[in-house]
Amino acid sequence: MNMTMNRATLFTPVQFGAMQLKHRVVMAPLTRSRSIQPDSIPGDLMAEYYAQRASEGGFIISEATNISVTSRGWLGAPGLYSDQQVEGWKKVVFGIHAKGGHIFAQLWHTGRSSHVDLTGGEMPVSASVDPAYWQNPSHLVSASSGWVQPSPHRALAIAEISLIVEDYRRAAERAMDAGFEGVELHAANG
Ligand SMILES: Cc1cc2nc3c(=O)[nH]c(=O)nc-3n(C[C@H](O)[C@H](O)[C@H](O)COP(=O)(O)O)c2cc1C
């Protein structure tokens, strides 16, 4: 895509992979914490929110969406690891496509920025161990009891890395099942 953009080009079409966009105003991924809990399922509120923001030939990247229960680290973020979540996302995607818009799913593993409250009791995982991270009172995680310091994390064993890659692969497959046109990998939050 041409990065030297001005007002004249902003509202002109552009080919983006398989998508023919009618303009270049893309909606950035925005966590809204509105999935139905405790199973992180996109509901009617999310479908309404995304349909309101869809436009003919426009492109939206979804809010960060967890790839597994153990990848969770933000209360209310939706997931793409269960059949019910796929059904919920189908309604979201349908609303966007009905208005001629396009959407990718942003896939998320929150790493060490997590709490056992959200991971089904599993210790959060990261690439390495840094106790200063969970001891720092300025680091907070949105959990069911409110803003709390992250739980202590552990380092992934080498053999576990491919399991997480597999979770990403499966979530991407579920995204396709739900009608998304692509995925973006989110690599923030520790
Ligand atoms: C409420 C809120 C939620 C956000 N959620 C996400 C998110 O889920 N994934 C992500 O990659 N970025 C997220 N962001 C970052 C925005 O996408 C980012 O602010 C946007 O791309 C604009 O970039 P800028 O802040 O550098 O101008 C969020 C930002 C805000 C304000």
The ligand as a Tripos MOL2 file, in Angstrom:
@<TRIPOS>MOLECULE
LIG
   31    33     1     0     0
SMALL
NO_CHARGES

@<TRIPOS>ATOM
      1 C1         -9.8390    1.3640   24.0380 C.3       1 LIG1
      2 C2         -8.6840    0.8470   23.2120 C.ar      1 LIG1
      3 C3         -8.5930   -0.5050   22.9600 C.ar      1 LIG1
      4 C4         -7.5480   -1.0150   22.1770 C.ar      1 LIG1
      5 N1         -7.4980   -2.3470   21.8950 N.ar      1 LIG1
      6 C5         -6.5550   -2.8270   21.0750 C.ar      1 LIG1
      7 C6         -6.5530   -4.1930   20.6930 C.ar      1 LIG1
      8 O1         -7.4130   -4.9840   21.1010 O.2       1 LIG1
      9 N2         -5.5500   -4.6060   19.8690 N.ar      1 LIG1
     10 C7         -4.5680   -3.7480   19.4060 C.ar      1 LIG1
     11 O2         -3.6710   -4.1910   18.6820 O.2       1 LIG1
     12 N3         -4.5840   -2.4510   19.7390 N.ar      1 LIG1
     13 C8         -5.5340   -1.9770   20.5510 C.ar      1 LIG1
     14 N4         -5.5710   -0.6490   20.8480 N.ar      1 LIG1
     15 C9         -4.6110    0.2350   20.2020 C.3       1 LIG1
     16 C10        -5.2800    0.9220   19.0300 C.3       1 LIG1
     17 O3         -5.5180    0.0040   17.9930 O.3       1 LIG1
     18 C11        -4.3500    2.0530   18.5860 C.3       1 LIG1
     19 O4         -4.4920    3.0460   19.5470 O.3       1 LIG1
     20 C12        -4.7000    2.5170   17.2260 C.3       1 LIG1
     21 O5         -4.1460    1.5990   16.3270 O.3       1 LIG1
     22 C13        -4.2130    3.9210   16.9080 C.3       1 LIG1
     23 O6         -2.8450    3.9550   16.9710 O.3       1 LIG1
     24 P1         -2.1280    5.1030   17.7970 P.3       1 LIG1
     25 O7         -2.6180    4.9720   19.2110 O.co2     1 LIG1
     26 O8         -0.6770    4.8280   17.6390 O.co2     1 LIG1
     27 O9         -2.5580    6.3650   17.1340 O.co2     1 LIG1
     28 C14        -6.5740   -0.1360   21.6540 C.ar      1 LIG1
     29 C15        -6.6810    1.2380   21.9260 C.ar      1 LIG1
     30 C16        -7.7000    1.7190   22.6770 C.ar      1 LIG1
     31 C17        -7.7930    3.1990   22.9180 C.3       1 LIG1
@<TRIPOS>BOND
     1     1     2 1
     2     2     3 ar
     3     2    30 ar
     4     3     4 ar
     5     4     5 ar
     6     4    28 ar
     7     5     6 ar
     8     6     7 ar
     9     6    13 1
    10     7     8 2
    11     7     9 ar
    12     9    10 ar
    13    10    11 2
    14    10    12 ar
    15    12    13 ar
    16    13    14 ar
    17    14    15 1
    18    14    28 ar
    19    15    16 1
    20    16    17 1
    21    16    18 1
    22    18    19 1
    23    18    20 1
    24    20    21 1
    25    20    22 1
    26    22    23 1
    27    23    24 1
    28    24    25 2
    29    24    26 1
    30    24    27 1
    31    28    29 ar
    32    29    30 ar
    33    30    31 1
@<TRIPOS>SUBSTRUCTURE
     1 LIG1         1 GROUP 0 **** ****
